[in-house]
Amino acid sequence: MSAPALRLRCIRAVAVEVPMKLPLGTSAGTIRAAPLVLIDVETDEGVTGRAYLFCYLPAAAAAIAALLAEIERTLKGERIAPAGLWDRLARRFKLIGVQGIVRMAMSGFDVACWDALAVAAGKPLAAFLGGSPRPITAYNSNGLGLMAPEAAANEAEELLEGGFRAVKLRLGYPTLEADLAAVRAVRRRLPDDVKLMVDFNQALSLAEALERCRAIDGEGIAWIEEPIRHDDFRGCAELARELSTPVQIGENFSLPEQMTEALAMGACDCVMPDLERIGGVTGWLRAAQIASKNSVPMSSHLFPEVSAHLLAVTPTCHFLEYVDWADPILAEPLAIVDGAAVIPDRPGSGMVWDEKAVKRYRIG
């Protein structure tokens, strides 16, 4: 790829809290609004690159903004070359550690830098990265939290709107019987050709996971996601050996190095890196090569607007996780047609903020 010459002028960070159409009830709690940090990387040449972070807690937004200000102080005037800037920042933050909100801020900055370069080149990000924009098969990950079995079945049917042929159900009820009831109610209601993924959100001990996952192993599930603590790769490997249903992990991989470690231990059958944890676009591209080398299917976690572009250049592309959380603050939300994300024919990721909505939902 030929990268335009751009130099960093400033970074703007704005925190918003966007109401979600469907509450997300997980074993860790219920989320009713999405706290996001919107990032604008402005260049001396007048090009702006955009990204957003999902910061889980509104209180984290101010800390992320402070770290982005430090990134600006460190790199102001530097040429936008994302991989090199990542290495500079990794050295800058080495003693505090490139983890948690430090890694999130760095990743958001990285995504916005890649967006700026693609915008300056006049190409969609997927094309700028050497791929061809194409529809990316998605599963609907909105809603379907912990609820009564029939309510879950009703909501699962609603999530097929837009032509989705795959949805994700959260598990981790107080009992195995309740988990099984939810799976069976949803599976009965969905057409046979619709895939059903399930996600425990790390709710179980290894012993519990072996019991529950064996119980649902024959229920027609596409994958079982994060049944135990995300970094217990030894336990995940035991589950992967024991189950016929694929084990999915990866949203909590901290940079590509941890993904390499997990795959070396046989901890999963498929992976789903998260942009703000894997290291932005720069980290994703490295992770995609690792997945390809190991012939492991690779899906995305959140951030569908950018992840669709990245999956288009991922050799083992599997599924896009679709959530609509950012739609209210986007001038043109990501389109879903026949269950696939349509990569927009606009420069960069295609994201432009709806400034009126940003003002409405702004916090802090």
N, C-alpha and C positions, 0 to 999 in steps of 0.2 A: 504494500500500500504506500502511496505517496502522501506524506503528512504535510499539510500546509504549515507555514511558519506563523505561529501565534505565540504571544507572550501574556503571562498572567498579569492582569491589572488589579482585580479584586475578587473576593468571594462574598456573596450575600447568602445568608441563611435565615429563613423565616419558618417559624413553627406554626402548624395548624392542627386542629383536632376535628376530624371529619366524621360525622355520624355514619354508621354502617347500616345498610338496608336490612341485613339479617344479623342478629347477635351471634357471636361465636362462643359457644359454651364448650370449654375444654376441661380436662382433669386438673388443670392449673388455675382455672377461673374463667369467668365470662367477660368477653371483650365486646363493648357496645359502640365504641368509637375508635377511630384509627388516628393516633398521634403521629404526625409526619413532620419531618424537617425538609423543607424545599431548598435546594441548593442551586444557585446561579454562579457559574464561573464566568467572569467577564474578562475579555482580553483587550489589549491595546488596539487591536485591529477592529474592534466593534462587534466581534462575534461572541455570542453567549452560549455556553453549554449548560444543560440542565440535568438534574438528578433529584431523587428524593430518597429519604431513609424512613423506614418504619421504626420508631424508637420505643415501642412497647409501652413505655410510661411517659406521660407528658413531662414529668420532672426531668427526664433525661435530655430533653430538647435543648435546654440552656447549656448543659455541659457539652453537648455535641457542637453547638454553635461556638462555644469558647475554643474548642479544639480546632474548628475550621478557621477561626481568627488567627490562631497560632500557625496553622498551615499557610495562611496568607502572608503573615509576617516572615515566615521562613522562605517562601518561594516567590514573593512578589517580584515581577520583572523577568522571571525565568521563562524559558521557552516551554511550551506545552508539549512534553514528550512523556506520556504517562508511565511507562515502565521505569524510566530513569528517575522521574519524580517520586515514584513509589519507593525506590531504593533510597533516595535522599531522605524521605520522611521516616522510613524504617530505621535509619541510623539516628535521626533526630529523636525518635521516641523509644530508642532501644532500652534505655534504663527503666522507663515506666512500663514498657511492654506493649507490643502491637497486638492488643487484645481488647475486648469489650468496646467501650465507646471510642477509644483511640482508633481501633481498627474500623469501626463504623464510619467515623469521620473521614479517614483516609480512603475508604472504599467509595463513599459518596463523592468525594472530590475526584477520584479516579474516573468514575462513571461520567461525571460532568465534563471532564477533560476529553474523554473519547467522544462524547456528544459534540463538543465544540469543534473538534477536528473534522468529524463527519459533516457537520453543518457547513464549515468553511469549504469543504470539498464538494458540497452540493449533492451528497449521496446519503441514502439511508444507511444507518450504522451497519446493517448486515452487509450491504454492498461495499462499504468502505473497508470492512474486515475481510473482503475477498469472497463473500458468498453471494447468493442470489435470494432476495426477499421472496418468501413463499409462505403459504398457510402452514401454521404450526399447530398440530393436534393438541387440544387442551382438555383438562378436566376441570369441572366447576368445583371450586373449593370454598365458595361462600356458604355460610351457615352450616347446617347439619352438625350442630354441636350436640352436647348431651341433653337429651329430651326423651319423652315417652316414645315407645316404639312406633305407634301409629302416627304421631306427630312427625317423627323423623321420616317415615315413609311418605307422608304428604309433602314434606319439604323437598325430599329427594326428587319426586316427580316434577315439582316446580323448577328445580335446577336444570332440567333438561331443555328448558326454553333457550332458544338460540342454537338448537341442534346438538347440544353436548351429548356425547356418547360415553361419558365417564364422569363420576362424581366421587367426592371423598366424605366419609363418615368418621366423626370423632368417637373414640371409645375410651374406656377407663372408668366405667360405672363402678359403683361400690362392690358389685358381685359379678362373677363370671356369667351367671344366668342372665343378668341384665344386659351385659355386652352381647351375649348370644341372641337375646330377644331383639335387640336393636338391629343387629346384622341381618337376622332372618326376616324381620318386617320390611326392611329396606330392599333386601335382595328379592323378596317375593314381588314387590311392587314395581321394580325396574324391569324393563325388557331384558331378555337373556343376553342380547348383544351389547348391553351397556355395562361398562366396567365399573366395579365398585372397589375403591381403595379405602383402607381404614388406617387411622392414626391414633395411637395411644398417648402421644405427647409425653413420653417418658414416664408414664404413670406407674409402672409395675416393677417389682423386684424380678430377678431372673427366675426364681422359682414360680412366681405368679405368672410371668410371661410364658414359661414353658407350658403351664397348665392351660391358660386361656388361649394361647395361639394354637396349641394342638386342638383345642375344642372348635376353633373356627377355621381350621386348616382345610376342611372340605366344603366350605360354604360358598365357594365361587368368588373369592376375593382376588383382586389383581395384585395387591401387595399389602404387607403389614408394615406400618411405618413407626419407627422409634418406640418400640414397646418398653424399652428399659433406658437407663441413663445413657445419654447420647455418646459419652466417651468410654463406655464399657465395651470396648471392641472385642474382648475375649468372650463376654457374655453374648454379644450380638453374633459372634461367629458360631457359638453353640446353637443359637436359635436358627441361624441360616442352615446349619447341618441337619437340624432336626425337622425342619418344616418343608413341605412341598410348595407352599405359598412363598413367593419372593419376599425377602426382608429388605426394606427401604430405609436408608439413613442418609444424612448428609447436610441437612439444613444448618446443623451446628458445626460442620467442619470449620476449624479455624485455620484458614489459608490452605493452599494446596498440599502443603507438607502433611497435614493431618489426614487428608484424604488418601495420600499415598500409604500412610501407616495403617489406616483402616482396611484398605484393599489388600495390603500385604498379609494382614491377619485373617482375611476371609470373612470380614465382619458383615458383609451385605451382598445382595445380589444385584442391586442397582443403587444409584446415587442421585441426590438432588441438592446441589450446592445453592447457597443463598448469597446473593450479590454483596450484601453488606458484611458477610463473614468470610467469604472465600477470597476477598480482596478486589472487589469491583470487576470491571471488564478485564483488567490485566490478570487478576487471579483466576477468573473464569476461563480465559483462554489457556492458561497453564493446566487447569483442572480438566478441561476438555481433552487435552492431549494425554493426560494420565488415564482418563476413562477409556479413550480410544486404544491406548497401548494394552490395557487390561480387558478390552472387549466388554466393557460394562455399560449398560444403558444409562444415560444421563438425562435427568429431568431438571426442572427449575423449582425454586422455592420463592414465592411472592414476586414482586416487581415485574409483572407480566409485560409491561410496556417496553422494557429494555431486554428482559429475558427472551422474548420472542426473537429479537434480532440475534441474540447470542446462540440460541438453539439452532438457528438457521445455518450457523457455521460450526456446529458441534457434530463431529463424525458419528457419535452414537446417540444422537438426538432421540429422546423418548417422549416425554409429555411436558407441556407447559402447565404449571399450576396457575389457574386463573382466579383472581380476586378483583373485585371492582372498587376497592377501597379508595383509590386515588381519583376515580371518575369525577366526583363533584368539583375538584379543583383543576381539572384539565379542560382546555378549550375544545379538544377533540379526543375523547376517550378511545382506548383500544377497541376495535371492532371484532366481534366474534361472528363468523358465518359458518353454518354447518358444523359447529363444534370445533372450529379452528380459529386461531388468532390470525388476523389479517395484518401483516406488517405494512404500515402506511408508506405511501410513496412520497414521503417528505424527508428533508435532510435530517440527519441525526437519528435520535430515537423517535422523533415525531412529537415529543411532548412540548406543549406550550401551556403556561398557567392561565387559568381564567382569573384575572386579577380581582374581579368583583367577588368571586367566591373565596379567593385567598383572604381578602379583607374580612369577609363574613366569618370565616372559621379561624382566623388568626388568634393565637394565644401568646401570652407573655408580652 
